[in-house]
Amino acid sequence: MKPNVYRIVEMCVNSGVMFGVNRAFKNTDTITLADSHMIRENVQREIMNELCEYFDFIETYEYRNEQQ
């Protein structure tokens, strides 16, 4: 059994971004749910893009190809 490193990193990034955005706007009523969702999605995507620039998640793709 091999861990899916990309998915683990993605899950950690998503959780961290969600907690950070919620904390940042905790005491304000000016942000809408749609704005919060858009901010989270964009931040998550850009963090994952940056990580993919410096890390290869090759084992994930090799494992998927072995399973097919």
C-alpha positions, 0 to 999 in steps of 0.5 A: 500500500502506498500513500497518495502524497498529492492527495494528502498534501492537497487535503492539508492545504485545503484544511489550512486555507479553510481555517485561515480564511474563516479566522481572517473574516471571523469578526466581519459581516462584509464577506459573503459565503460566495466571496469566501468560497472564491477566495478559498478556491483561488488560494488553494489552487495557487498553493498547489500550483506552487508546490507542483512547481517544486515537487514531483508527485510521480509516485501517485501517477505510477501507482494509478497506472499500476492499478489500471 
